[in-house]
């Protein structure tokens, strides 16, 4: 499984539709300062679901949309697509090539797609879980990141090793299961409170019903006595 192509359209400095194709499983982006290397890396992280505006070197998410220049007009949307080939047996999807796309509008609203079908950010993250592909995974090594890994805390290094070992997916599923269990327990507690309140109201209603029956019985008896002695 490898990255085959990146398509950028209106993303940061790439005002026009731009394609980068790759024929090697290992990719290095090099070039002089200001040529857009960092923007390509930002595009990959962004389409994989990066939510940190700071990580993308902006003040708000819509800043990734090309704002215009002296020679080109600003655009209204930005879109990035990754084409990943050799995915058969590697990803939980029946396709030898997977296309992941993300589009953003000036409003800040994002839209994700897997093979042109609209999906959730959660679907994108789960698709690549334990593959090393992701915004914080080891598939993207930026300048200075190796040094950061060496000096990182044990907890941070553990996250990377767990991703490489394929443990992250199971930890995420366990975390989700525990959240569901907690919500279920909270719902049971609320149901117990509701049941207790209903039982209290039922006792009160039974008492009132008994009083009403007694009233009707005595009223009927009083009518009979009045008839007998009239």
C-alpha positions in Angstrom: 0.0 0.0 0.0 1.4 3.4 -1.0 0.5 6.9 -1.8 0.1 7.2 -5.6 -1.1 10.7 -6.2 -2.1 13.9 -4.4 -4.5 16.4 -6.1 -4.8 19.9 -4.6 -7.3 22.5 -5.8 -7.5 25.9 -4.1 -5.5 24.7 -1.1 -3.2 27.4 0.3 -0.7 28.5 -2.4 -2.1 26.0 -4.9 -4.7 28.2 -6.5 -5.1 26.0 -9.6 -5.7 22.2 -9.7 -2.3 20.6 -9.1 -1.3 16.9 -9.2 1.7 15.2 -7.7 2.3 11.6 -8.7 4.6 9.2 -7.0 6.0 5.8 -8.0 7.9 4.9 -4.8 6.6 3.8 -1.4 9.0 6.3 0.2 8.5 10.0 -0.7 10.7 13.0 0.1 9.5 16.5 -0.6 12.5 18.8 -1.2 13.0 22.2 -2.7 14.0 25.8 -2.0 12.3 27.9 0.7 8.9 29.2 -0.3 8.2 26.6 -3.0 5.3 25.1 -1.1 6.8 22.0 0.5 5.1 22.6 3.8 1.8 23.3 2.1 1.9 19.8 0.5 2.5 18.2 3.9 -0.3 20.3 5.4 -2.6 19.1 2.6 -1.9 15.5 3.4 -2.5 16.0 7.1 -5.6 18.1 6.4 -7.3 15.5 4.2 -6.6 12.9 6.8 -8.6 14.9 9.3 -6.3 17.4 10.9 -8.4 19.6 13.2 -5.7 21.8 14.7 -5.6 25.1 13.0 -2.3 25.8 14.7 -0.8 22.7 13.2 -1.8 24.0 9.7 -0.2 27.4 10.5 -3.5 29.3 10.3 -5.9 31.3 12.6 -9.0 29.5 11.4 -9.7 26.4 9.3 -10.9 28.4 6.3 -7.4 29.9 6.0 -6.4 26.9 3.9 -8.5 28.3 1.1 -6.4 30.3 -1.5 -7.0 33.9 -0.7 -5.8 35.4 -3.9 -2.7 37.1 -5.2 -1.6 39.9 -7.5 -2.2 37.6 -10.5 -5.0 35.2 -9.3 -8.4 35.8 -7.8 -9.4 34.2 -4.5 -11.4 31.0 -4.6 -14.4 29.9 -2.6 -13.4 26.3 -1.8 -10.4 24.2 -1.2 -10.2 20.5 -1.9 -7.4 17.8 -1.5 -7.6 14.2 -2.6 -5.2 11.4 -1.8 -5.0 8.3 -4.1 -3.7 5.3 -2.3 -3.1 2.1 -4.3 -2.4 -1.5 -3.2 -5.1 -1.4 -0.5 -6.5 -4.9 -1.1 -6.1 -6.8 2.2 -4.6 -3.7 3.8 -7.7 -1.7 4.5 -11.3 -2.7 5.5 -12.6 -1.8 2.1 -13.1 -3.8 -1.1 -11.0 -1.8 -3.5 -7.4 -1.9 -4.8 -7.3 1.9 -4.8 -8.8 4.3 -2.3 -9.4 8.0 -2.8 -9.8 10.1 0.3 -11.1 13.7 -0.3 -11.8 16.7 1.9 -13.4 19.9 0.8 -13.9 23.1 2.8 -16.1 26.1 2.1 -15.5 29.7 3.3 -18.1 29.1 6.0 -15.6 26.6 7.6 -17.7 23.6 6.9 -15.8 20.5 5.8 -16.9 17.6 3.7 -15.2 14.2 3.6 -15.4 11.5 1.0 -14.1 7.9 0.6 -14.1 6.9 -3.1 -16.5 9.8 -3.9 -19.0 8.8 -1.2 -19.7 11.3 1.5 -18.6 10.0 4.9 -17.7 11.2 8.4 -14.3 12.2 9.8 -14.6 9.2 12.1 -14.9 6.9 9.0 -11.7 8.3 7.6 -9.8 7.8 10.8 -11.1 4.3 11.3 -10.2 3.3 7.8 -6.5 4.0 8.4 -6.3 3.0 12.0 -3.3 0.9 12.8 -1.8 1.4 9.3 0.6 4.2 10.2 -1.4 6.7 8.1 -2.9 9.6 10.0 -2.3 13.1 11.2 -0.2 11.9 14.2 1.1 8.7 12.7 4.6 7.8 11.6 3.8 7.8 7.9 4.5 11.6 7.8 8.0 12.5 9.1 8.5 16.3 9.0 11.7 18.2 9.5 12.9 17.8 13.0 10.4 15.1 13.9 13.1 12.4 14.3 14.8 14.5 16.9 11.5 15.1 18.6 10.8 11.4 18.7 14.2 10.7 20.4 13.5 13.4 23.0 9.8 12.6 23.4 8.3 11.4 26.6 7.6 7.7 27.1 3.9 8.3 26.7 4.3 10.0 23.3 6.7 7.3 22.0 4.3 4.6 23.3 1.5 6.1 21.1 3.7 5.7 18.0 4.8 2.2 18.8 1.2 1.1 19.5 0.2 2.5 16.1 3.0 0.6 14.4 2.1 -2.6 16.3 -1.6 -2.4 15.4 -2.8 -1.9 18.9 -4.4 1.5 18.5 -7.5 0.2 16.8 -8.3 -2.1 19.7 -7.6 0.6 22.3 -10.0 2.9 20.4 -12.7 0.2 20.3 -12.2 -0.5 24.0 -12.5 3.2 24.8 -15.7 3.5 22.7 -17.1 0.4 24.4 -16.4 1.9 27.8 -18.1 5.1 26.9 -21.1 3.2 25.7 -21.1 1.2 29.0 -20.9 4.4 31.0 -23.8 5.9 29.1 -25.8 2.7 29.6 -25.1 2.8 33.3 -26.2 6.4 33.5 -29.4 5.6 31.6 -30.1 2.8 34.0 -29.7 5.1 37.0 -32.1 7.6 35.4 -34.6 4.8 34.7 -34.3 3.7 38.3 -35.1 7.3 39.4 -38.0 7.5 37.0 -39.3 4.1 38.2 -39.1 5.2 41.8 -41.0 8.4 41.1 -43.7 6.4 39.1 -44.1 4.0 42.0 -44.5 6.9 44.5 -47.1 8.4 42.2 -48.8 5.1 41.8 -49.2 4.7 45.6 -50.6 8.2 45.8 -53.0 7.4 42.9 -54.1 4.2 44.6 -54.8 6.0 47.8 -56.8 8.7 46.0 -58.7 6.0 44.0 -59.6 4.3 47.3 -60.9 7.5 48.7 -62.9 8.1 45.5 -64.5 4.6 45.7 -65.4 5.1 49.4 -66.9 8.5 48.5 -69.0 6.9 45.7 -70.1 4.0 48.0 -71.1 6.4 50.8 -72.9 8.7 48.4 -74.8 5.8 47.0 -75.7 4.6 50.5 -76.8 8.1 51.4 -79.1 8.3 48.4 -80.7 5.0 49.4 -81.3 6.1 52.9 -82.9 9.3 51.7 -85.2 7.3 49.5 -86.2 4.9 52.3 -87.0 7.6 54.8 -88.6 10.1 52.4 
